[in-house]
Amino acid sequence: MPRCCLNLENTLRVIDRTSGDVLNEYRGHVNKSYKVGNCFSNDDAHVLSGSEDGQVFAWTWWKKTREPPSKHMR
């Protein structure tokens, strides 16, 4: 099972828990001053992350594709 890892360089990484290998990296969110929450969706299909600018980001975890925000997120 992969794990999310966020740093203060605007990069979210999905890391393999066993090997420590980086499986994918995501950018676009703002994360410079403090830790912003992130997690997998309930079906493990997406990586979700907040952003210091108030946006919510969702990516399909095995791709770098950002999902468009749903209407209630705007």
Secondary structure, 3 states (H helix, E strand, C coil): CEEEEECCCCCEEEEECCCCCEEEEECCCCCCCCCCCEEECCCCCEEEEECCCCCEEEEECCCCCECCCCHHHC
